[in-house]
Amino acid sequence: TSLRATATTVGRGTQEQRDIPQSVTIVTERLMEDRQVDTLNEALKLMGGISFLAAEGGEQDIRLRGFSMSGDIYVDTLHDPGFYDRDTFNFDRVELLRGSASMLFGRGSTGGVVNQVSKQAFLDDASNVNFTVGNDGFLRFVGDFNIQTGETSALRINLMRNTADGNGNFIDKEGVALNYRWGIGKSDEFYAGFFYLNNNNGINYGL
């Protein structure tokens, strides 16, 4: 059941996906692992109605239903305005809401909204380590560690390191994400998060 999501937070609060009166597509963490998806762009390519336009500096203009949605990308329903290579190492799921973004998020395009949902700590001890090796010196390490610190509290740590060099088109990035939740299962629940991502990727501008 982890391949299919039944609830979503893109509608401003947790709701059943069937109760959203618009088209919602969700790519779960399990699906991203099965497809070896490493970036937000690769996750969006699993959805219909998405196209990409090449821009300067290796950036990509994301189009949904023909409309640019560079200003309609969110993290946990908070606006994420930066043009950068978003890595999936801290994604629990990626939610795509098709339709007018202004209905729920204020000023926005008529294409829709992409919401990146961060991983949350949970009441258990668990760990997952993944190594990927490929050609052109591709090396990727992802670590996901969850530590239960009390009856109603837990800490989750996500680590990422990725390098490669394909004739000048090199990858050099690292990331750390921390999430501490307390009051889990109680009427009042809180969490604090920290996210760090450093991209030093190189682009070959020659033919």
C-alpha positions as CSV (number, residue, x, y, z in Angstrom):
1,T,0.0,0.0,0.0
2,S,3.0,2.3,0.3
3,L,3.0,2.8,-3.5
4,R,-0.4,4.5,-3.4
5,A,-1.3,7.5,-1.3
6,T,-4.9,8.0,0.0
7,A,-4.4,11.2,2.0
8,T,-2.9,14.5,0.9
9,T,-1.9,17.9,2.5
10,V,-1.9,19.9,-0.7
11,G,-5.5,21.1,0.1
12,R,-4.4,23.0,3.2
13,G,-4.8,20.3,5.8
14,T,-4.8,16.6,5.8
15,Q,-7.7,15.3,3.6
16,E,-8.6,12.1,1.8
17,Q,-7.5,12.4,-1.8
18,R,-11.0,11.5,-3.0
19,D,-12.4,14.6,-1.2
20,I,-10.3,17.1,-3.2
21,P,-12.5,18.5,-5.9
22,Q,-9.6,18.8,-8.3
23,S,-7.1,16.4,-9.9
24,V,-4.4,15.4,-7.5
25,T,-1.4,13.1,-8.4
26,I,0.9,11.8,-5.7
27,V,4.3,10.2,-6.1
28,T,5.2,8.4,-2.9
29,E,8.6,7.7,-1.3
30,R,8.3,4.0,-2.2
31,L,7.7,4.8,-5.8
32,M,10.6,7.2,-6.0
33,E,12.9,4.5,-4.5
34,D,11.6,1.9,-7.0
35,R,12.2,4.2,-10.0
36,Q,15.5,5.5,-8.6
37,V,14.3,9.1,-8.7
38,D,16.9,11.5,-7.3
39,T,15.5,15.0,-8.2
40,L,12.2,16.8,-8.2
41,N,12.3,17.0,-12.0
42,E,12.5,13.3,-12.3
43,A,9.6,12.8,-9.9
44,L,7.5,15.2,-12.0
45,K,8.2,13.3,-15.2
46,L,6.2,10.4,-13.6
47,M,3.1,12.6,-13.8
48,G,1.0,13.6,-16.8
49,G,0.7,17.1,-18.2
50,I,4.2,18.1,-17.2
51,S,6.7,19.5,-19.7
52,F,10.1,21.2,-19.3
53,L,11.7,24.1,-21.2
54,A,15.5,24.5,-21.1
55,A,16.7,27.8,-19.6
56,E,20.1,29.5,-19.0
57,G,22.4,28.0,-16.4
58,G,21.0,24.5,-16.6
59,E,17.7,25.6,-15.0
60,Q,14.4,24.3,-16.3
61,D,11.1,26.1,-16.6
62,I,8.5,23.6,-15.4
63,R,5.2,23.8,-17.3
64,L,1.9,22.3,-16.1
65,R,-1.1,22.2,-18.5
66,G,0.9,24.7,-20.7
67,F,1.4,27.3,-17.9
68,S,4.7,28.1,-16.2
69,M,4.7,27.0,-12.6
70,S,8.1,28.2,-11.5
71,G,6.4,30.3,-8.8
72,D,4.0,27.6,-7.7
73,I,6.4,25.2,-6.0
74,Y,5.9,24.6,-2.2
75,V,7.6,22.7,0.6
76,D,5.1,21.5,3.2
77,T,2.6,24.1,1.8
78,L,5.1,27.0,2.3
79,H,6.3,28.8,-0.8
80,D,9.7,27.7,-2.2
81,P,10.8,30.4,-4.7
82,G,14.4,29.2,-5.3
83,F,15.6,28.0,-8.7
84,Y,17.8,25.1,-7.7
85,D,18.2,21.4,-8.2
86,R,15.9,19.9,-5.6
87,D,16.9,16.5,-4.3
88,T,14.4,13.9,-3.2
89,F,16.4,12.5,-0.2
90,N,14.1,14.2,2.3
91,F,10.8,13.7,0.4
92,D,8.1,11.7,1.9
93,R,6.0,12.3,-1.3
94,V,5.5,14.8,-4.1
95,E,1.9,16.1,-4.6
96,L,0.7,17.7,-7.8
97,L,-2.6,19.7,-7.8
98,R,-3.9,20.5,-11.2
99,G,-6.2,23.6,-11.5
100,S,-6.2,27.2,-10.4
101,A,-3.5,27.6,-7.7
102,S,-5.0,30.8,-6.4
103,M,-8.0,29.0,-5.0
104,L,-5.9,27.6,-2.1
105,F,-2.5,29.4,-2.2
106,G,-3.3,33.0,-3.2
107,R,-1.5,34.5,-6.2
108,G,-0.4,31.8,-8.6
109,S,-0.8,30.4,-12.1
110,T,-3.8,28.6,-13.6
111,G,-1.7,25.4,-14.1
112,G,-1.5,24.1,-10.6
113,V,0.8,23.5,-7.6
114,V,3.6,21.2,-6.7
115,N,3.9,20.5,-3.0
116,Q,7.0,18.7,-1.6
117,V,6.2,16.9,1.6
118,S,9.2,16.4,4.0
119,K,9.8,13.2,6.0
120,Q,8.5,13.3,9.5
121,A,9.8,11.4,12.6
122,F,7.6,8.6,13.9
123,L,7.5,6.4,17.0
124,D,9.9,3.6,16.2
125,D,13.5,2.8,15.7
126,A,14.3,2.3,12.0
127,S,17.2,2.9,9.5
128,N,17.6,2.6,5.8
129,V,20.9,3.0,3.9
130,N,21.2,3.1,0.2
131,F,24.3,3.1,-2.0
132,T,24.2,3.7,-5.8
133,V,27.1,3.2,-8.2
134,G,27.1,4.0,-11.9
135,N,29.2,4.9,-14.8
136,D,31.2,8.2,-15.1
137,G,32.1,8.0,-11.5
138,F,28.5,8.2,-10.2
139,L,28.3,7.6,-6.5
140,R,25.3,8.3,-4.3
141,F,24.7,7.7,-0.6
142,V,21.4,8.2,1.1
143,G,20.9,7.4,4.8
144,D,17.5,7.6,6.7
145,F,17.6,7.1,10.4
146,N,14.6,7.4,12.8
147,I,15.3,7.3,16.6
148,Q,12.5,7.2,19.2
149,T,13.6,9.5,22.0
150,G,10.6,9.1,24.3
151,E,7.0,7.8,24.6
152,T,5.7,10.6,22.4
153,S,8.9,12.0,20.7
154,A,11.2,11.0,18.0
155,L,14.1,12.3,15.9
156,R,14.6,11.6,12.2
157,I,17.9,12.2,10.4
158,N,18.3,12.1,6.6
159,L,21.8,12.3,4.9
160,M,22.8,12.5,1.2
161,R,26.0,12.7,-0.7
162,N,26.1,12.5,-4.5
163,T,29.1,12.8,-6.9
164,A,29.8,12.1,-10.6
165,D,31.8,13.4,-13.5
166,G,30.6,12.9,-17.1
167,N,33.1,14.8,-19.2
168,G,32.5,18.2,-17.5
169,N,28.8,17.6,-16.6
170,F,29.7,16.8,-13.0
171,I,27.5,16.3,-9.9
172,D,28.7,17.5,-6.5
173,K,26.0,17.9,-3.9
174,E,25.3,17.0,-0.2
175,G,22.4,17.4,2.1
176,V,21.3,17.0,5.7
177,A,17.7,17.1,7.1
178,L,16.7,16.8,10.7
179,N,13.1,16.5,12.1
180,Y,12.2,16.3,15.8
181,R,8.6,15.7,16.8
182,W,7.1,15.6,20.2
183,G,3.6,15.1,21.5
184,I,3.0,12.5,18.8
185,G,-0.5,11.1,19.1
186,K,-1.5,13.8,21.6
187,S,-4.0,16.6,21.1
188,D,-1.1,19.1,20.8
189,E,1.8,18.0,18.5
190,F,4.9,20.0,17.5
191,Y,7.9,19.5,15.4
192,A,11.1,21.4,14.5
193,G,13.0,20.9,11.3
194,F,16.4,21.8,9.8
195,F,17.3,21.4,6.1
196,Y,20.6,22.0,4.4
197,L,21.4,21.4,0.7
198,N,24.6,22.4,-1.1
199,N,24.8,22.1,-4.8
200,N,28.0,22.6,-6.7
201,N,27.0,20.9,-9.9
202,G,28.9,21.7,-13.1
203,I,27.4,22.3,-16.6
204,N,29.2,21.8,-19.9
205,Y,28.3,24.8,-22.0
206,G,30.1,23.5,-25.1
207,L,28.6,21.3,-27.8
